[in-house]
Amino acid sequence: QVQLVESGGDLVQPGGSLRLSCVGSGTSFSMYPMGWYRQGPGKLRELVATITRNSSTNYSDSVKGRFTISRDVAKNTAYLQMNSLKPEDTAVYYCYVDFSLRTRYWGQGTQVTVSS
């Protein structure tokens, strides 16, 4: 059974940093693209960052230059390093893996709150 489990969410002050982890199980994710979405209070779910099987990355304009997505194939894990956090980054962050155009698995989400 494929599962993704996120961790690393926390309460952090503006300007701080967090690193989110997304650990996959049930199969190897090494050949598949992964990414992170977020959903803030009262907002639609927003694509934050993606990473291909070759580790090519893309970011939303709102996080470019502050967030870094990476993956560790041996650990079947994707990461989201978040620096210079702002209150508007407050959201539940979800990771996903795409096994095909129509097969996507999601994690349960991890809460990030940026507040003084």
Beta strands, then each sheet from edge to edge (+ up, - down):
strand 1: 3-7
strand 2: 11-12
strand 3: 18-25
strand 4: 34-39
strand 5: 46-51
strand 6: 57-59
strand 7: 67-72
strand 8: 77-82
strand 9: 91-100
strand 10: 103-106
strand 11: 110-114
sheet 1: 1+ 3- 8+ 7-
sheet 2: 2+ 11+ 9- 4+ 5- 6+
sheet 3: 2+ 11+ 9- 10+
end
